[in-house]
Amino acid sequence: MPTTLQSIQTDLFAHHTLNTGYRSMYAIVDCNNFYCSCERLFKPHLDNKPVVVLSNNDGCIISRSDEAKALGVDMAGPYFMAKPLIKKHDVAVFSSNYNLYGDLSMRVMDTLRVIIGEENVEVYSVDEAFVDLSIFPTQDLERIARDMRETVEQWTGIKVSIGVAPTKVLAKLANRLSKKNKKETDCVMVLDTEEKIRAGLEKTPVGDIWGVGHQYAKKLKEQWFIDDALQLSKMSEEFGRMHLGGVVGVRLIRELNGIASKDMQDELVTKKMIATTRMFGSPVDNIHDIKEAVATYTSRAAEKLRRQYSAASIISVFVVAKGENHNVTFNRGITHSRYTILPTATAFTNELIKPAVALVDHLYKKGTQYKKAGVMLSGLVPDASIQGNLFLPETKNNGRLLMDMIDNINFSQRDDVLKFAASGTTRDWKMRQELRSPRYTTRWEELYEVK
């Protein structure tokens, strides 16, 4: 009996050979409560129990299992306000573990590429990907979607929901419906007929449509009495142009009516700007600590820069002052920023740290507490276009070789085995992650142990 993967790939080969040319059909594959699912993968005793994951510095709740949602734990709510409810119901709490989440996300996306072909997969976010299913006959889509779901779960341990429809907007809508009643849909929803699409549009509040934000939803309800997706789909394209952001609104109306306007896109590999920002573990008022943090963030940004073979000609630094906290009303704090244009574009950490740290002197105010800092690199150019300096010895022009060596050692050994002195050694300002689980898949010393 063929496996689910063999079944999908047999169909894929057959329909490519026949060149049947069916109408466009897209699937959105969405990992269920992704961060919570990653934590449960190595703690199976937490299956069917409430779980939440916290944001940077353990500040807010950014992921909830279905069981935690049922208890009334608010999404994006402050952790300290939810603590009484969490303790009362013995909810499992974890700090963000981005090393683990990023690795498992890559495994899910790679699985989809193996199943359906790399050219048919568009990674949309860390836990979502669009898949082009246009080559398959309509009557086979539900079976193929279920086979995809089973294969992803079998290979990675991560459960996913899949929505399939003629456009990306409708696919997102179908995905939302598949998760509303998981027992009934088994996390798969295919909108492949006019009747199913109409029913799906009618069940979807206008504020839950992909591309319709809170303000637009409020405006649509109050001014035009549009409450659901079906009502919006009946509006003209000119209405979308006038009241929903121009060409974006036109595309939205078309997509709701089954006319594909958003093509599959290649994953953006070369970024136009690179940033590294972090919250401090606790408010910082010492300029030395802020400089250490900025130097560390610059090193991180420089690594990303070299990874895409680019060099930066502009470096910006910002710091965020700690605002007053009145428990109910939160002040975001004032952001102060400055930038400098570099004499020549560079990807060398040492050449980026020096101007970055110098900018802190202009931003820092004695007596002020700061809660966040960040570094942004822009004006990016290919590093191959940078010429060496004729007035420097050859050894000085070999900085890229040194940087590559440092990157390779740090990547293989982890945890910044090699770092510049400006980054500090104690790093008392580091982000708070008191409840982080082990990085099971990316650190040798933290590998999962089977007893």
KEBAGU-528703 format. One record per residue (C-alpha): x, y, z; residue in one letter. Coordinates in steps of 0.001 Angstrom, whole numbers, always signed. Example, Ala and Ser with C-alpha at 12.3 -4.5 7.8 and 13.67 -1.06 7.14 Angstrom:
       px       py       pz  type
   +12300    -4500    +7800     A
   +13670    -1060    +7140     S
This chain:
       px       py       pz  type
       +0       +0       +0     M
    +1560    +3371     -990     P
    +2444    +5935    +1676     T
     +729    +9328    +1720     T
    +3887   +10913     +273     L
    +4037    +8368    -2569     Q
     +351    +8954    -3276     S
     +788   +12729    -3583     I
    +3921   +12475    -5712     Q
    +2312    +9890    -8019     T
     -590   +12284    -8581     D
    +1835   +15174    -9074     L
    +3780   +13285   -11755     F
     +619   +12115   -13512     A
     -944   +15558   -13728     H
    +2294   +17246   -14826     H
    +2491   +14641   -17589     T
    -1102   +15232   -18669     L
     -664   +19032   -18484     N
    -4340   +19331   -17601     T
    -4407   +23064   -16760     G
    -6966   +23275   -13949     Y
    -8011   +26637   -12502     R
    -5836   +28067    -9769     S
    -6170   +26437    -6349     M
    -4071   +27449    -3356     Y
    -3571   +25857      +36     A
    -2378   +27595    +3177     I
     -638   +25234    +5588     V
     -730   +26718    +9084     D
     +944   +25142   +12131     C
    -1537   +24865   +15009     N
     -563   +27087   +17981     N
    +2966   +26737   +16645     F
    +5102   +27790   +19625     Y
    +2992   +25698   +21996     C
    +3178   +22745   +19586     S
    +6988   +22993   +19543     C
    +7095   +22857   +23337     E
    +4691   +19907   +23462     R
    +6708   +17946   +20910     L
    +9355   +17163   +23545     F
    +6908   +17097   +26461     K
    +4099   +14766   +25366     P
    +2655   +14779   +28872     H
    +1395   +18285   +28027     L
     -849   +17056   +25208     D
    -4442   +18184   +25812     N
    -3280   +20394   +28690     K
    -3151   +24211   +28732     P
     +145   +25726   +27546     V
    +1270   +29321   +26932     V
    +4468   +30832   +25533     V
    +5734   +34276   +26545     L
    +7278   +37092   +24529     S
   +10781   +38514   +24963     N
   +11623   +39175   +28611     N
    +8629   +37043   +29607     D
    +6417   +40083   +29170     G
    +3275   +39053   +27283     C
    +1521   +35884   +26132     I
    +2190   +35314   +22416     I
     +968   +31730   +21945     S
    -1816   +29732   +23621     R
    -2970   +26180   +23255     S
    -6686   +25601   +22649     D
    -7032   +24522   +26285     E
    -5524   +27820   +27491     A
    -7866   +29771   +25217     K
   -10835   +27890   +26701     A
    -9746   +28977   +30188     L
    -9905   +32630   +29119     G
    -6169   +33377   +28913     V
    -5909   +36503   +26735     D
    -3654   +36643   +23683     M
    -1007   +39398   +23903     A
    -2061   +40077   +27489     G
     +597   +40884   +30104     P
    +1895   +37762   +31832     Y
    +1716   +39243   +35327     F
    -1997   +39979   +34883     M
    -2709   +36409   +33734     A
     -643   +34791   +36506     K
    -3530   +34182   +38951     P
    -5555   +32372   +36257     L
    -2483   +30466   +35078     I
    -1632   +29271   +38588     K
    -5223   +28365   +39374     K
    -5453   +26003   +36377     H
    -1824   +24797   +36433     D
    -1070   +26145   +32948     V
    +2407   +25226   +31630     A
    +4395   +28408   +30889     V
    +7487   +28753   +28669     F
    +9799   +31587   +27669     S
   +10322   +32034   +23935     S
   +12764   +29508   +22499     N
   +13411   +30889   +19014     Y
   +16259   +28471   +18255     N
   +13842   +25568   +18657     L
   +10955   +27244   +16836     Y
   +13123   +28311   +13901     G
   +14573   +24830   +13433     D
   +11186   +23105   +13590     L
    +9739   +25678   +11190     S
   +12496   +24860    +8704     M
   +11681   +21144    +9023     R
    +7985   +21772    +8307     V
    +8771   +23911    +5244     M
   +11334   +21413    +3948     D
    +8765   +18637    +4320     T
    +6293   +20605    +2194     L
    +8980   +21147     -455     R
    +9689   +17414     -587     V
    +5996   +16558     -815     I
    +4848   +19048    -3413     I
    +7996   +20490    -5032     G
   +10045   +23529    -4033     E
    +8625   +25691    -6842     E
    +5090   +25184    -5477     N
    +5799   +26319    -1900     V
    +5879   +29931     -718     E
    +6948   +30425    +2910     V
    +4717   +33183    +4267     Y
    +5787   +33264    +7921     S
    +7500   +31106   +10532     V
    +4375   +28938   +10843     D
    +2589   +29382    +7500     E
    +3212   +28507    +3863     A
    +1162   +28784     +691     F
    +1144   +25755    -1604     V
      +77   +25839    -5258     D
    -2267   +22905    -5928     L
    -3485   +24108    -9330     S
    -2112   +21055   -11129     I
    -4423   +18647    -9293     F
    -8055   +17911   -10231     P
   -10603   +19549    -7966     T
   -12055   +16222    -6848     Q
    -8637   +15128    -5483     D
    -7871   +18255    -3433     L
    -9369   +17149     -126     E
    -7541   +13811     -206     R
    -4263   +15512    -1123     I
    -4687   +18118    +1635     A
    -5277   +15373    +4214     R
    -2275   +13431    +2938     D
     -141   +16582    +3287     M
    -1364   +17145    +6831     R
     -631   +13545    +7841     E
    +2850   +13568    +6257     T
    +3872   +16829    +7939     V
    +2715   +15539   +11327     E
    +4390   +12168   +10818     Q
    +7727   +13645    +9735     W
    +7962   +16627   +12098     T
    +5498   +15982   +14947     G
    +3845   +19359   +14297     I
      +93   +19399   +13680     K
    -1147   +21694   +10912     V
    -4430   +23023    +9561     S
    -4957   +23366    +5819     I
    -7358   +25594    +3904     G
    -7761   +25194     +142     V
    -9531   +27600    -2225     A
    -9175   +29314    -5625     P
    -7363   +32363    -4164     T
    -5003   +33089    -1291     K
    -7551   +35237     +565     V
   -10170   +32474     +312     L
    -7558   +29880    +1327     A
    -6837   +31883    +4501     K
   -10566   +32085    +5100     L
   -10896   +28308    +4630     A
    -7986   +27737    +7012     N
    -9670   +29835    +9684     R
   -12867   +27781    +9309     L
   -10890   +24527    +9511     S
    -9596   +25564   +12932     K
   -12922   +26827   +14294     K
   -14243   +23270   +14679     N
   -11273   +20909   +14477     K
   -13258   +17803   +15436     K
   -15689   +18304   +12579     E
   -13204   +19374    +9884     T
   -10178   +17353   +11031     D
    -8197   +20567   +10395     C
    -8846   +20517    +6629     V
   -11281   +22745    +4726     M
   -11599   +22796     +936     V
   -13718   +25483     -723     L
   -13982   +24041    -4232     D
   -17545   +24957    -5243     T
   -19520   +28180    -5430     E
   -21850   +26908    -2700     E
   -19001   +26140     -292     K
   -17331   +29489     -977     I
   -20566   +31378     -368     R
   -21168   +29513    +2900     A
   -17583   +30208    +4009     G
   -17889   +33921    +3207     L
   -21148   +34127    +5157     E
   -19576   +32538    +8253     K
   -16566   +34909    +8285     T
   -16842   +38275   +10115     P
   -15408   +41125    +8082     V
   -12704   +41728   +10706     G
   -11384   +38180   +10218     D
   -10662   +38593    +6503     I
    -6960   +38481    +5631     W
    -5997   +42061    +4759     G
    -8816   +43795    +6665     V
    -7421   +45380    +9820     G
    -9267   +46587   +12905     H
    -9754   +50138   +11640     Q
   -11028   +49051    +8224     Y
   -13405   +46550    +9845     A
   -14810   +49224   +12130     K
   -15240   +51617    +9197     K
   -16972   +48960    +7054     L
   -19418   +48099    +9835     K
   -20258   +51629   +10934     E
   -20429   +53394    +7555     Q
   -21634   +50699    +5161     W
   -23133   +48061    +7516     F
   -20848   +45363    +6100     I
   -20592   +42636    +8744     D
   -19290   +39598    +6911     D
   -17083   +38547    +3984     A
   -20061   +37735    +1762     L
   -21362   +41293    +1987     Q
   -17911   +42690    +1220     L
   -17507   +40389    -1776     S
   -20611   +41958    -3340     K
   -19059   +45442    -3318     M
   -17555   +46816    -6519     S
   -13844   +46947    -7288     E
   -14148   +50733    -7333     E
   -15417   +50574    -3749     F
   -12263   +48634    -2834     G
   -10113   +51217    -4591     R
   -11794   +54151    -2850     M
   -12179   +52772     +669     H
    -9772   +49840    +1152     L
    -6382   +51193     +164     G
    -6386   +51566    -3619     G
    -5056   +48628    -5643     V
    -4833   +46519    -2464     V
    -8583   +46920    -1970     G
    -9266   +46015    -5603     V
    -7244   +42802    -5211     R
    -9094   +41967    -2014     L
   -12516   +42247    -3679     I
   -11318   +40151    -6620     R
    -9861   +37459    -4375     E
   -13100   +37226    -2382     L
   -14837   +36582    -5698     N
   -12467   +33766    -6637     G
   -10230   +35766    -9010     I
    -6585   +35098    -8090     A
    -4630   +38363    -7808     S
    -1772   +37318    -5524     K
     +711   +35092    -7371     D
    +3103   +32679    -5682     M
    +6290   +34509    -4738     Q
    +9822   +33352    -4150     D
   +11102   +33669     -598     E
   +12971   +36953     -117     L
   +16597   +35864     +306     V
   +18416   +39195      +35     T
   +17066   +41752    +2483     K
   +17218   +45488    +1844     K
   +17706   +46290    +5526     M
   +18948   +44229    +8465     I
   +18059   +44942   +12081     A
   +18743   +43410   +15472     T
   +16742   +44706   +18441     T
   +16145   +43356   +21931     R
   +14496   +44287   +25197     M
   +16858   +44407   +28169     F
   +16328   +41885   +30957     G
   +15727   +44835   +33306     S
   +15903   +48620   +32837     P
   +19459   +49852   +32201     V
   +20835   +53270   +33167     D
   +24563   +52620   +32726     N
   +26071   +53810   +29421     I
   +28664   +51024   +29553     H
   +25919   +48362   +29563     D
   +24107   +50058   +26682     I
   +27318   +50148   +24638     K
   +27868   +46442   +25311     E
   +24339   +45695   +24136     A
   +24715   +47799   +20987     V
   +28060   +46149   +20191     A
   +26450   +42708   +20612     T
   +23485   +43603   +18402     Y
   +25866   +45022   +15779     T
   +27758   +41716   +15752     S
   +24478   +39839   +15191     R
   +23444   +42170   +12370     A
   +26885   +41875   +10755     A
   +26590   +38060   +10765     E
   +23241   +38316    +8946     K
   +24805   +40792    +6525     L
   +27649   +38447    +5616     R
   +25265   +35522    +5290     R
   +23646   +37221    +2287     Q
   +26993   +38483     +931     Y
   +26129   +42157    +1436     S
   +27829   +45184    +2925     A
   +26223   +48184    +4666     A
   +26877   +51860    +4029     S
   +24551   +53253    +6738     I
   +24273   +52226   +10379     I
   +21496   +53403   +12718     S
   +21201   +52949   +16480     V
   +18171   +53554   +18662     F
   +17373   +53313   +22363     V
   +13962   +53285   +24038     V
   +13515   +54991   +27388     A
   +11512   +53220   +30072     K
    +8042   +54746   +30299     G
    +5956   +54945   +33439     E
    +3995   +51804   +34231     N
     +581   +52305   +35786     H
     -357   +48598   +35541     N
    -3388   +49303   +33366     V
    -2099   +51945   +30907     T
    +1316   +51139   +29461     F
    +3622   +53839   +28150     N
    +5768   +52618   +25283     R
    +8536   +55040   +26185     G
   +10319   +57564   +23977     I
   +12579   +56303   +21187     T
   +15808   +58162   +20438     H
   +17761   +57329   +17277     S
   +20721   +58488   +15220     R
   +22531   +57220   +12157     Y
   +25852   +57664   +10405     T
   +26947   +57156    +6814     I
   +30064   +55010    +6623     L
   +33065   +56126    +4502     P
   +32868   +52843    +2574     T
   +30352   +50013    +2698     A
   +31522   +47179    +4931     T
   +30460   +43844    +6401     A
   +33282   +43646    +8963     F
   +32055   +43549   +12552     T
   +34932   +45627   +13921     N
   +34308   +48383   +11360     E
   +30600   +48470   +12258     L
   +30929   +48299   +16050     I
   +33080   +51431   +16298     K
   +30556   +53908   +14759     P
   +27628   +52124   +16421     A
   +29094   +52512   +19905     V
   +30002   +56130   +19131     A
   +26345   +56875   +18361     L
   +25369   +55753   +21895     V
   +27284   +58753   +23293     D
   +24883   +61059   +21429     H
   +21755   +59138   +22493     L
   +22434   +58457   +26159     Y
   +21113   +60816   +28843     K
   +22417   +60374   +32345     K
   +19740   +59450   +34879     G
   +17413   +57943   +32263     T
   +16504   +54276   +32359     Q
   +16351   +52402   +29053     Y
   +14411   +49224   +28300     K
   +15411   +48478   +24705     K
   +18080   +49130   +22082     A
   +18594   +48194   +18474     G
   +20898   +48423   +15470     V
   +19838   +48728   +11813     M
   +22070   +48324    +8767     L
   +20901   +49838    +5486     S
   +22234   +51102    +2199     G
   +23124   +47489    +1414     L
   +25281   +46600    -1592     V
   +26816   +43285    -2777     P
   +30110   +42791     -927     D
   +31745   +41613    -4169     A
   +31460   +45180    -5498     S
   +33693   +46606    -2746     I
   +37242   +47334    -3847     Q
   +40269   +46830    -1621     G
   +42252   +49818     -353     N
   +45481   +50290    -2329     L
   +47048   +52189     +556     F
   +46696   +49347    +3069     L
   +48853   +46198    +3307     P
   +47332   +43010    +1870     E
   +46697   +41553    +5332     T
   +44382   +44490    +6144     K
   +42315   +43758    +3041     N
   +41703   +40153    +4109     N
   +39087   +41052    +6726     G
   +36429   +38907    +5049     R
   +38565   +35816    +5593     L
   +38821   +36622    +9313     L
   +35075   +37293    +9575     M
   +34245   +33995    +7835     D
   +36505   +32151   +10255     M
   +34805   +33765   +13277     I
   +31352   +33014   +11849     D
   +32210   +29375   +11191     N
   +33591   +28841   +14705     I
   +30608   +30547   +16350     N
   +28151   +28602   +14211     F
   +29734   +25248   +15018     S
   +30452   +25911   +18709     Q
   +27503   +28255   +19439     R
   +27032   +30822   +22203     D
   +29567   +33361   +20876     D
   +32744   +31427   +21569     V
   +34563   +34222   +19718     L
   +33379   +37779   +20253     K
   +34706   +41310   +20290     F
   +35636   +42785   +23671     A
   +33167   +45642   +23179     A
   +30337   +43083   +23519     S
   +31267   +42441   +27150     G
   +31559   +39213   +29103     T
   +28946   +39295   +31891     T
   +26108   +40889   +29903     R
   +23879   +41611   +32893     D
   +21497   +43439   +30530     W
   +20590   +40269   +28585     K
   +16985   +39444   +27804     M
   +15158   +37563   +30559     R
   +14210   +33964   +29649     Q
   +13680   +32350   +33021     E
   +11282   +29670   +31724     L
   +13006   +28706   +28462     R
   +13023   +25011   +27568     S
   +16209   +23367   +26218     P
   +17179   +23966   +22569     R
   +16702   +20295   +21808     Y
   +17518   +20349   +18096     T
   +20279   +22961   +17810     T
   +22619   +22386   +20782     R
   +24584   +19179   +21367     W
   +24598   +19689   +25133     E
   +20804   +20170   +25175     E
   +19777   +17212   +22998     L
   +16645   +15414   +24118     Y
   +17463   +12380   +26271     E
   +15482    +9157   +25962     V
   +15639    +7056   +29112     K
